[in-house]
Amino acid sequence: MIQSLHNSWQDSWQNSYALIVNEGPCGKQGDFRSSGYRRNNGLGIVTIDPELMRLANEQASAMAARGALDHGAGAPFQERIRKSRFEATVAVENIGAGYHTLAEAFSGWRDSPPHRANMLNANVTHMGIAAVYSPKSKYKVFWALILAAPDERHS
């Protein structure tokens, strides 16, 4: 059984993730420094985008269905972005598995240079994030984070 965490709890942690990315975590989950993670690095905030949320959920679900951490679980990332309703000038993706909390996922990405670079990409302005629970898999929880900037010429 695979279970998407898309409900009011998920809406809550999605907003929390936007706060973490934009403002930065403090010592405990749920505490945020006002100085900010992206702002500490001289960057603007990212806002949650419904299409990127949908894409992130599809990716996390595809990984959970396969029980594998894989950017190409559903389809290659650039193909998924190209076929979506989000016309992007830039798009990056972080995936993760085995993190049981939002704070763990954020910390794992922050501590990995390529994932950190994605979160600190100066060009991104929108985000989507999802976690899917797969209790019979090795990892239990699969995460996908997509950060992108819309192509304003097509708005």
Phi, psi and chi 1 to 4 in degrees:
 res  aa     phi    psi   chi1   chi2   chi3   chi4
   1 MET       -  130.0  175.3  177.7  175.8      -
   2 ILE  -113.7  135.1  -61.8  169.3      -      -
   3 GLN  -130.0  116.9 -166.9  173.4   30.1      -
   4 SER   -73.1  141.3  175.5      -      -      -
   5 LEU   -92.1   34.9  -58.7  177.4      -      -
   6 HIS   -90.2   92.7 -165.3   72.4      -      -
   7 ASN  -156.1 -164.5   55.5   29.5      -      -
   8 SER   -63.4  -32.2   61.3      -      -      -
   9 TRP   -63.6  -43.6  174.2   82.7      -      -
  10 GLN   -64.3  -41.7 -174.2  175.2   16.7      -
  11 ASP   -57.5  -39.0  -67.9  -20.7      -      -
  12 SER   -64.7  -47.7  172.7      -      -      -
  13 TRP   -74.2  -24.4   66.5 -105.3      -      -
  14 GLN   -63.9  -44.8  -70.6  161.7   -5.8      -
  15 ASN   -65.2  -37.4  -69.8  -33.8      -      -
  16 SER   -64.0  -40.1  -65.4      -      -      -
  17 TYR   -63.4  -42.3 -169.3   83.1      -      -
  18 ALA   -58.3  -39.5      -      -      -      -
  19 LEU   -65.1  -42.3  -74.3  171.4      -      -
  20 ILE   -62.5  -49.1  -71.9  173.1      -      -
  21 VAL   -61.8  -43.1  168.9      -      -      -
  22 ASN   -81.3  -35.1  -66.2  -37.5      -      -
  23 GLU  -114.5  -22.9  -62.8 -177.1   13.2      -
  24 GLY    91.6  143.0      -      -      -      -
  25 PRO   -81.6  152.9   30.2  -33.2      -      -
  26 CYS  -103.5 -159.3 -160.5      -      -      -
  27 GLY   -60.5  -39.6      -      -      -      -
  28 LYS  -111.3  151.9  -61.3 -175.7  -74.0 -173.2
  29 GLN   -59.4  132.6 -178.2 -179.8   -3.8      -
  30 GLY    98.0  -17.5      -      -      -      -
  31 ASP   -93.4  139.5  -70.8  -15.6      -      -
  32 PHE  -132.0  138.0  -56.0  100.1      -      -
  33 ARG   -78.4  142.5  -66.3 -173.4  -58.3 -130.1
  34 SER   -73.3  -21.0   60.2      -      -      -
  35 SER   -68.5  -34.7   58.1      -      -      -
  36 GLY    89.3  140.6      -      -      -      -
  37 TYR   -68.4  -56.5 -177.8   69.9      -      -
  38 ARG   -68.4  -41.5  -79.4 -178.3   60.2   89.1
  39 ARG   -64.0  -35.5  -74.0 -174.4  -63.9 -177.2
  40 ASN   -60.9  -22.9  -84.9  -10.8      -      -
  41 ASN  -104.9   17.3  -71.3  -81.9      -      -
  42 GLY    72.9   26.0      -      -      -      -
  43 LEU  -114.5  158.9  -58.6  171.8      -      -
  44 GLY   -80.0  171.6      -      -      -      -
  45 ILE   -80.3  164.1   64.3  168.7      -      -
  46 VAL  -115.0  147.4  -68.1      -      -      -
  47 THR  -115.0  151.0   57.2      -      -      -
  48 ILE   -71.2  133.8  -67.3  174.6      -      -
  49 ASP  -118.9  129.5 -179.5   87.4      -      -
  50 PRO   -60.2  -38.0  -18.3   25.7      -      -
  51 GLU   -69.9  -39.9  179.1   67.0   -0.1      -
  52 LEU   -68.3  -32.1  -63.3  178.4      -      -
  53 MET   -62.4  -44.7  -64.7  -62.1  -64.1      -
  54 ARG   -62.0  -45.1 -176.5 -172.8   67.4   76.4
  55 LEU   -63.7  -41.8  -69.0  171.9      -      -
  56 ALA   -63.2  -41.5      -      -      -      -
  57 ASN   -64.8  -40.4 -169.7   62.9      -      -
  58 GLU   -61.9  -41.8  -74.8 -179.9   -0.5      -
  59 GLN   -67.3  -46.3  174.8   61.5   17.0      -
  60 ALA   -62.2  -38.8      -      -      -      -
  61 SER   -66.3  -40.7  -64.7      -      -      -
  62 ALA   -64.5  -41.5      -      -      -      -
  63 MET   -65.2  -42.9  -68.5 -172.5  -59.4      -
  64 ALA   -62.5  -40.2      -      -      -      -
  65 ALA   -62.9  -34.6      -      -      -      -
  66 ARG   -89.8  -15.7  -69.0 -173.9  176.3 -174.3
  67 GLY    68.1   26.8      -      -      -      -
  68 ALA  -138.3  143.1      -      -      -      -
  69 LEU   -84.2  109.9 -173.9   62.0      -      -
  70 ASP  -158.6  121.1  179.6    5.9      -      -
  71 HIS   -60.5  -24.9  -76.5  -77.2      -      -
  72 GLY  -101.8   19.6      -      -      -      -
  73 ALA   -56.0  -42.9      -      -      -      -
  74 GLY   -94.3  -52.5      -      -      -      -
  75 ALA  -165.1  161.1      -      -      -      -
  76 PRO   -56.9  145.6  -25.0   34.2      -      -
  77 PHE   -54.1  -50.7  176.2   61.7      -      -
  78 GLN   -62.4  -33.1  -69.0  -55.8  -37.8      -
  79 GLU   -67.1  -42.1  179.5 -178.4  -36.6      -
  80 ARG   -62.0  -42.8  -72.0 -176.5  -84.6  123.1
  81 ILE   -65.2  -46.4  -73.0  -69.7      -      -
  82 ARG   -60.3  -37.3 -168.1  174.2   51.9 -105.1
  83 LYS   -84.5   -5.6  -70.7 -178.6  176.1 -179.6
  84 SER   -82.8  177.7   76.2      -      -      -
  85 ARG   -88.4    6.0  -66.7 -177.1  -56.7  -93.5
  86 PHE  -102.3  105.4 -168.1   96.5      -      -
  87 GLU   -84.2  109.3  -66.2 -171.6   36.9      -
  88 ALA  -107.5  144.7      -      -      -      -
  89 THR   -90.2  -27.3   57.4      -      -      -
  90 VAL  -147.8  142.8   62.4      -      -      -
  91 ALA  -152.2  135.1      -      -      -      -
  92 VAL  -134.4  157.4  -65.6      -      -      -
  93 GLU  -137.4  135.4  177.3  179.3   62.4      -
  94 ASN  -112.8  136.7  -73.3   -5.6      -      -
  95 ILE  -124.5  158.2   57.5  174.0      -      -
  96 GLY  -158.4  162.1      -      -      -      -
  97 ALA  -150.1  147.9      -      -      -      -
  98 GLY    90.7  -10.3      -      -      -      -
  99 TYR   -79.5  124.8  -59.9  119.5      -      -
 100 HIS   -91.2  -14.4  -65.2  -79.2      -      -
 101 THR  -131.6  161.3   67.1      -      -      -
 102 LEU   -59.9  -42.3  174.4   60.4      -      -
 103 ALA   -61.8  -39.1      -      -      -      -
 104 GLU   -65.0  -43.9  -72.1  175.6    6.4      -
 105 ALA   -61.9  -47.8      -      -      -      -
 106 PHE   -58.9  -46.3  175.5   83.1      -      -
 107 SER   -62.6  -41.0  -66.9      -      -      -
 108 GLY   -61.0  -44.3      -      -      -      -
 109 TRP   -69.2  -41.3  -70.7  -30.8      -      -
 110 ARG   -61.9  -35.1 -176.0 -164.5   57.9 -148.8
 111 ASP   -86.0   -2.6  -65.1  -18.6      -      -
 112 SER  -105.2  117.1  162.2      -      -      -
 113 PRO   -51.2  -45.1  -30.3   38.3      -      -
 114 PRO   -67.5  -37.2  -12.3   20.1      -      -
 115 HIS   -70.2  -40.1  -66.0  102.0      -      -
 116 ARG   -61.7  -42.4 -177.2  176.3 -169.0  -87.2
 117 ALA   -59.5  -38.9      -      -      -      -
 118 ASN   -63.3  -45.7  -75.8  -14.4      -      -
 119 MET   -66.9  -25.6  -67.5 -167.9  -56.1      -
 120 LEU  -104.7   20.1  -65.1  178.1      -      -
 121 ASN   -64.1  121.6 -176.0  -50.9      -      -
 122 ALA   -68.3  -19.1      -      -      -      -
 123 ASN   -90.6  -14.7  -61.8  -50.2      -      -
 124 VAL   -80.5  145.6  -58.9      -      -      -
 125 THR  -133.2  -11.6   56.3      -      -      -
 126 HIS  -131.2  157.0  -67.4   70.4      -      -
 127 MET  -146.4  158.0   65.2  168.4  -84.9      -
 128 GLY  -140.5  142.4      -      -      -      -
 129 ILE  -142.8  146.2 -173.8  169.3      -      -
 130 ALA  -150.9  152.0      -      -      -      -
 131 ALA  -131.2  136.2      -      -      -      -
 132 VAL  -125.7  131.2  172.5      -      -      -
 133 TYR   -92.9  128.0 -178.7   61.0      -      -
 134 SER  -132.2   88.0 -179.9      -      -      -
 135 PRO   -61.1  -24.5   20.4  -29.4      -      -
 136 LYS   -91.3   -4.6  -66.8 -175.4  179.9  178.6
 137 SER   -84.1  164.0   73.6      -      -      -
 138 LYS   -59.9  -39.0  169.5 -177.6  165.8 -177.9
 139 TYR   -91.3  -25.5  -62.6  107.9      -      -
 140 LYS    76.2  -45.3  -53.1  -69.1 -173.7 -127.0
 141 VAL  -130.7  133.1 -176.8      -      -      -
 142 PHE  -117.8  134.2  -67.2   83.3      -      -
 143 TRP  -119.2  145.2  -65.4   83.6      -      -
 144 ALA  -139.4  133.1      -      -      -      -
 145 LEU  -126.6  125.2  167.3   67.0      -      -
 146 ILE  -119.1  128.8  -60.6  172.9      -      -
 147 LEU  -119.9  135.3  -61.8  153.2      -      -
 148 ALA  -155.6  168.5      -      -      -      -
 149 ALA  -126.8  133.2      -      -      -      -
 150 PRO   -73.5  150.9   27.6  -32.7      -      -
 151 ASP   -81.7  101.7 -173.3  -17.9      -      -
 152 GLU   -63.4  -20.4  -60.9  -62.0  -23.6      -
 153 ARG   -67.8  -20.0  -63.0  171.8  -62.2  174.7
 154 HIS  -108.9   12.4  -64.6  102.9      -      -
 155 SER   -77.6      -  -64.0      -      -      -
